[in-house]
Amino acid sequence: MRADVIVLGGGIIGCALAEELSRRGRRVVVLERGAIGAEASTAAAGILAAQMDIPQPGPFFELCQRARALYPQWVRHLERRSGLSVGYHGDGILYLAATAPEEAAMEARAGWQRRLGLRVERWTIREVRRREPAVDGRFRCGWHFPTEAQVDNVRLMQALAVAARKAGVTFRERTAVRRVLVRGGRVAGVATARGRMSAPVVVNCLGSWANMGGAFPVPLPVEPARGQMLAFRGSRGLVRHAVMSERAYVVQRRDGRLLVGSTIERAGFEKTLTLEGMHAILAGLRRMSTALASCCFLEAWAGFRPRTPDDLPILGQTPIEGLYVATGHFRHGILLAPITARVMAGLTTLAEQPSFDLAPFSWKRFLD
Ligand SMILES: Cc1cc2nc3c(=O)[nH]c(=O)nc-3n(C[C@H](O)[C@H](O)[C@H](O)COP(=O)(O)OP(=O)(O)OC[C@H]3O[C@@H](n4cnc5c(N)ncnc54)[C@H](O)[C@@H]3O)c2cc1C
C-alpha cells in the first residue's frame, strides 16, 4: 500500500494527527510497535490543565490556551464519529496550597492570568470544604480554575482509534520502526521489523522513544519521565473537581474510579512500581483527605511522559525534507493533542502555516 503520510507511533499524538490528516484527504498509515494507545496516552490522568499548571505567560501557555479552546469541539467530533462517550467535563481544577510559598506562587500565577482576562478564584478553606467535602486535610487555601477540564483518556483513545479508522487511517500494530529512509536530502519512507514502506512524508510521534535509540536522523533529546499511578474504588460523586496539591492529585471517573498520581522520575524505560513512589503518592493523598484514604485499592501502573530538557514539546519540520516531529509533550500531551494535530496537519500537507510562531518548539533550540 502506498501512503501519503506515515505516522510513527500510535499514541494520542500520532492518532490525533492521523485522524486529522485522513479527514483532509490524505492516505495515512500509523505504525505502532505494540498496541494503539498502550503507553503514556492511557497511563495518564486526563487532566486538561491549561492554566493551573503553567508558571508563566509565553508561547507554551498560549499553545495550551489554543488546545483548551479546541477541546470541546474535538471531543464532540470524536464522540459523534465513534459513538463513544469520552467523559469530558469542565468542572475545573482545584489546587490546594499547603505552605506559604505554595500560596504565594499561586497568588502570582492568578495575578498574571487574571490580567490576561482568565478566571481564577481563591477559596478559603471553609469554601474548599463546602464545595469539595472529601478534602479534609490541613491546607491554607484553595485556588479554583473554573474553566479547566478533564477527560477519560482511556475512553478518548478508544474513540480516537474508532474515528481514525472511520476516516480511513490504516493502523499497523506490532510493527516496530527501525530506521527512517532518506534519499538525496528528503525522506523516502521507513524500515520496519516487517519490511520497508515508502511515503513522501513521515511524522515522528514516538513519544518517549522519539530518538529511536539514536537511529532517528535528527538529534531529539527526549527521555522518559516515569509516572506511577494508583486507582481506587470510590462512591460516585465523591470528588467533583480534579483536585491537585504539590504531593498528589486525584480525579474521579464517571464510574466512580479514583485515579491518584503521580511521581515524576528519571528511571529510564523501567516500567516498575516502587514502594517509594507509591508511598509518596499515598502520603500525599492521605494528607489531602481521610475520606479518600479509606477507599478500596483497585490497581496501579506506570507510564513514560516524553520529556525534553526544557519541558516543552518539539513540533515542526526537520532539515530533511518531508520529515517532521511531534513529540516531547511531557505532562500535557492529552491536553495538547488537538492543537498538535491541527498544526502538524497544516504543516505536513503544506496547506497552511500555523497562525502562531512555532520557533519556540523547534528541534533547533537544542543545537546550541
Ligand atoms: C502517569 C502519567 C500521568 C499523566 N497525566 C496527564 C494529564 O493528566 N494530562 C495530560 O495532558 N497529560 C498527562 N500525561 C502526559 C501524556 O500522557 C503524554 O504527554 C502523552 O500521552 C504523549 O503522547 P504520545 O502519543 O506522544 O506518546 P505515547 O502515548 O507514549 O505514544 C508513543 C507510541 O509510540 C510507540 N513506539 C515507540 N517506539 C516505536 C517504534 N520504534 N516503532 C513503532 N512504534 C513505537 C509506543 O509503543 C507508543 O504507543 C501523563 C503521563 C503519565 C505517564
The ligand as a MOL file (V3000), in Angstrom:
LIG
                    3D

  0  0  0     0  0            999 V3000
M  V30 BEGIN CTAB
M  V30 COUNTS 53 58 0 0 0
M  V30 BEGIN ATOM
M  V30 1 C 1.2840 8.9500 34.9000 0
M  V30 2 C 1.0320 9.9790 33.8210 0
M  V30 3 C 0.0590 10.9480 34.0250 0
M  V30 4 C -0.2080 11.8960 33.0190 0
M  V30 5 N -1.2310 12.7750 33.1930 0
M  V30 6 C -1.5380 13.6600 32.2090 0
M  V30 7 C -2.6460 14.5220 32.3490 0
M  V30 8 O -3.3610 14.4800 33.3620 0
M  V30 9 N -2.9120 15.4210 31.3480 0
M  V30 10 C -2.1360 15.4790 30.2070 0
M  V30 11 O -2.4190 16.3290 29.3410 0
M  V30 12 N -1.0730 14.6480 30.0430 0
M  V30 13 C -0.7580 13.7370 31.0080 0
M  V30 14 N 0.2960 12.8940 30.8570 0
M  V30 15 C 1.1670 13.0540 29.6850 0
M  V30 16 C 0.5920 12.3950 28.4460 0
M  V30 17 O 0.1500 11.0920 28.7750 0
M  V30 18 C 1.6670 12.3360 27.3550 0
M  V30 19 O 2.2150 13.6240 27.1400 0
M  V30 20 C 1.0480 11.8550 26.0350 0
M  V30 21 O 0.3380 10.6560 26.2400 0
M  V30 22 C 2.1360 11.6350 24.9980 0
M  V30 23 O 1.5060 11.0500 23.8760 0
M  V30 24 P 2.3750 10.4070 22.7230 0
M  V30 25 O 1.4390 9.9320 21.6940 0
M  V30 26 O 3.4590 11.3720 22.3410 0
M  V30 27 O 3.1610 9.1890 23.4500 0
M  V30 28 P 2.7210 7.6900 23.7340 0
M  V30 29 O 1.3230 7.5800 24.1720 0
M  V30 30 O 3.7630 7.1110 24.6500 0
M  V30 31 O 2.8170 7.0270 22.3090 0
M  V30 32 C 4.0380 6.7450 21.6540 0
M  V30 33 C 3.8390 5.4350 20.9150 0
M  V30 34 O 4.9960 5.1430 20.1050 0
M  V30 35 C 5.1470 3.7200 20.1010 0
M  V30 36 N 6.5110 3.3720 19.7000 0
M  V30 37 C 7.6640 3.5590 20.3870 0
M  V30 38 N 8.7030 3.1360 19.6700 0
M  V30 39 C 8.2200 2.6800 18.4940 0
M  V30 40 C 8.8190 2.1630 17.3240 0
M  V30 41 N 10.1400 2.0060 17.2030 0
M  V30 42 N 8.0140 1.8230 16.2830 0
M  V30 43 C 6.6680 1.9690 16.3430 0
M  V30 44 N 6.0510 2.4730 17.4450 0
M  V30 45 C 6.8230 2.8200 18.5020 0
M  V30 46 C 4.8410 3.3230 21.5230 0
M  V30 47 O 4.5230 1.9320 21.6230 0
M  V30 48 C 3.6680 4.2500 21.8650 0
M  V30 49 O 2.4120 3.6340 21.6560 0
M  V30 50 C 0.5600 11.9010 31.8160 0
M  V30 51 C 1.5240 10.9120 31.6150 0
M  V30 52 C 1.7530 9.9440 32.5930 0
M  V30 53 C 2.7790 8.8750 32.3420 0
M  V30 END ATOM
M  V30 BEGIN BOND
M  V30 1 1 1 2
M  V30 2 1 2 3
M  V30 3 2 2 52
M  V30 4 2 3 4
M  V30 5 1 4 5
M  V30 6 1 4 50
M  V30 7 2 5 6
M  V30 8 1 6 7
M  V30 9 1 6 13
M  V30 10 2 7 8
M  V30 11 1 7 9
M  V30 12 1 9 10
M  V30 13 2 10 11
M  V30 14 1 10 12
M  V30 15 2 12 13
M  V30 16 1 13 14
M  V30 17 1 14 15
M  V30 18 1 14 50
M  V30 19 1 15 16
M  V30 20 1 16 17
M  V30 21 1 16 18
M  V30 22 1 18 19
M  V30 23 1 18 20
M  V30 24 1 20 21
M  V30 25 1 20 22
M  V30 26 1 22 23
M  V30 27 1 23 24
M  V30 28 2 24 25
M  V30 29 1 24 26
M  V30 30 1 24 27
M  V30 31 1 27 28
M  V30 32 2 28 29
M  V30 33 1 28 30
M  V30 34 1 28 31
M  V30 35 1 31 32
M  V30 36 1 32 33
M  V30 37 1 33 34
M  V30 38 1 33 48
M  V30 39 1 34 35
M  V30 40 1 35 36
M  V30 41 1 35 46
M  V30 42 1 36 37
M  V30 43 1 36 45
M  V30 44 2 37 38
M  V30 45 1 38 39
M  V30 46 1 39 40
M  V30 47 2 39 45
M  V30 48 1 40 41
M  V30 49 2 40 42
M  V30 50 1 42 43
M  V30 51 2 43 44
M  V30 52 1 44 45
M  V30 53 1 46 47
M  V30 54 1 46 48
M  V30 55 1 48 49
M  V30 56 2 50 51
M  V30 57 1 51 52
M  V30 58 1 52 53
M  V30 END BOND
M  V30 END CTAB
M  END
